Amino acid sequence: MNIHKEGFPTLILAFVFLLAISLAAYNFGGFTVFICTAILSVAFYIFLLSFFRNPERIVTKRDNNLIYAPADGKVVVIEQKHEEETLKRDVIQISVFMSPLNVHVNRMPVAGTVEYSKYHKGKYLVAWHPKSSTENERTTVTVNNGKHTILLRQIAGALARRIVNYAKVGQQYTQGQEYGFIKFGSRVDIMLPLGSDIKVNIDDIVKGNQTILAVLPA
C-alpha cells in the first residue's frame, strides 16, 4: 500500500501515542485490559493507514475535453449557479463528498495552466451543507486548458482541519496529476462552463482519474 506523504507526521505521532496508551494499560490495568487496548489501537492504526493510502491512478484516455473526477466520493450537488469569487459568471457546479473511508488525494481533472490559487479561512460546517462552499475553510484554484477555465474548490468539513493545496499560479499540470490533499472527511467542488455534457447523477459514486464527470463544450 502506498502511503501519501501528508500522512507520515500523523502516523508517527499516532504510533507513539497508541504505544504509550497500550503500555500504560499493561502497567496499570493488567493483561486483559492491555489486550483490549492493543486490539483497539491496532484497528485504529489500520484505519489511519487506509485513510492516507495513495493508490496509483493512471488516466487511461487523456483528452482535455473530458473532465475526470478530482476526488473519490459521492456526487452530492449538480446545479447551475453564479460563481462570485473569480469566474464572475454562471457555471455548472458538481460537488464530490469524501467520507473518511475514501481516498483523499485530489487530482487535476484537465491538463492546463493554473491562473488563480487562493486559501480562505472559514468555518467548519458539515461538508454537505449548502453554505460550506462559501463559508468553510477552503482553497480555490482555476485552471485554463487552452479553451476553458475550470474552477476547483477544496472544502474543509466538520472533521477536516487540514487542506493541502500544491497548485501555484503559472504552474503547468497534466491531466490526472495530484494537486492537493484533504484530511479526514471533506468535499471538492468543480465549476464547469455552461453547455458541458454532465455524465453523472446525484448519489453516484466516483473515483478520481477514473470517472468522467462531464464533456466540455466544443
C-alpha positions, 0 to 999 in steps of 0.5 A: 500500500502506498502511503501519501506523504501528508500522512507520515507526521500523523502516523508517527505521532499516532504510533507513539501515542497508541504505544504509550496508551497500550503500555500504560494499560499493561502497567496499570490495568493488567493483561486483559485490559492491555489486550483490549487496548492493543486490539483497539489501537491496532484497528485504529492504526489500520484505519489511519493507514487506509485513510492516507493510502495513495493508490496509483491512478493512471488516466487511461484516455487523456483528452482535455475535453473530458473532465475526470473526477478530482476526488473519490466520493459521492456526487452530492450537488449538480446545479447551475449557479453564479460563481462570485469569487473569480469566474464572475459568471454562471457555471455548472457546479458538481460537488464530490463528498469524501467520507473518511473511508475514501481516498483523499488525494485530489487530482487535476481533472484537465491538463492546463495552466493554473491562473488563480490559487487562493486559501480562505479561512472559514468555518467548519460546517458539515461538508454537505451543507449548502453554505460550506462552499462559501463559508468553510475553510477552503482553497480555490484554484482555476485552471485554463486548458487552452479553451476553458477555465475550470474552477476547483474548490477544496472544502474543509468539513466538520472533521477536516482541519487540514487542506493541502493545496500544491497548485501555484499560479503559472504552474503547468499540470497534466491531466490526472496529476495530484494537486492537493490533499484533504484530511479526514472527511471533506468535499471538492467542488468543480465549476464547469462552463455552461453547455458541458455534457454532465455524465453523472447523477446525484448519489453516484459514486466516483473515483478520481482519474477514473470517472468522467464527470462531464464533456466540455463544450466544443 
